[in-house]
Amino acid sequence: MLDWGAPLIAAALFAFLSPGLIFQMPGKNGPLEIMNMKTTAASIFVHTVIYGLFLILFFIVLNVHLYF
């Protein structure tokens, strides 16, 4: 059996944490903007840090595995 937890969780987090898709932090006009489909360099950096922290949470702290 193959462990599909890492690629599925990483791909889902990457999609949902893309700046501007669901939320953007920091936004251009405020600290948080919802679904504006625009991005800034600061927003890319913040979303990268959040993405990395979520990956650490799921793979190191929670040790998530999905076997198919």
C-alpha positions as CSV (number, residue, x, y, z in Angstrom):
1,M,0.0,0.0,0.0
2,L,1.1,3.5,-0.7
3,D,0.9,6.4,1.7
4,W,-1.0,9.2,-0.1
5,G,-1.3,11.5,2.9
6,A,1.6,13.7,2.1
7,P,0.9,14.5,-1.5
8,L,-2.9,14.9,-1.0
9,I,-2.6,17.2,2.0
10,A,0.3,19.2,0.5
11,A,-1.7,19.7,-2.8
12,A,-4.9,20.7,-1.0
13,L,-3.1,23.2,1.3
14,F,-1.3,24.6,-1.7
15,A,-4.5,25.2,-3.5
16,F,-6.5,26.6,-0.6
17,L,-3.7,28.8,0.7
18,S,-2.9,30.5,-2.6
19,P,-3.0,34.2,-1.9
20,G,-6.3,35.7,-3.1
21,L,-8.2,32.5,-3.8
22,I,-10.1,32.2,-0.5
23,F,-8.4,34.9,1.6
24,Q,-5.4,37.2,1.4
25,M,-3.4,38.2,4.4
26,P,-2.2,41.0,4.4
27,G,-4.5,42.5,1.9
28,K,-3.9,45.6,-0.2
29,N,-6.6,47.7,1.6
30,G,-6.7,45.9,5.0
31,P,-5.2,43.2,7.2
32,L,-7.5,40.5,5.6
33,E,-9.4,40.4,2.3
34,I,-11.7,37.7,1.1
35,M,-11.6,36.3,-2.5
36,N,-10.1,39.3,-4.3
37,M,-7.9,37.3,-6.7
38,K,-5.0,39.8,-6.4
39,T,-1.7,39.3,-4.5
40,T,1.3,41.2,-3.2
41,A,4.8,40.1,-2.3
42,A,4.0,40.4,1.4
43,S,0.9,38.2,1.0
44,I,3.0,35.6,-0.8
45,F,5.5,35.5,2.0
46,V,2.8,35.3,4.8
47,H,1.0,32.5,2.9
48,T,4.3,30.6,2.4
49,V,4.9,30.7,6.2
50,I,1.4,29.6,7.0
51,Y,1.7,26.7,4.4
52,G,5.0,25.6,6.0
53,L,3.5,25.7,9.5
54,F,0.5,23.6,8.4
55,L,2.8,21.1,6.7
56,I,4.8,20.8,9.9
57,L,1.6,20.4,11.9
58,F,0.1,17.6,9.7
59,F,3.3,15.6,9.0
60,I,5.5,16.0,12.1
61,V,3.1,16.8,15.0
62,L,0.0,14.8,13.9
63,N,1.8,12.2,11.8
64,V,-1.0,11.9,9.3
65,H,-1.1,8.9,6.9
66,L,-3.6,7.9,4.2
67,Y,-3.1,4.4,2.8
68,F,-4.7,3.3,-0.5
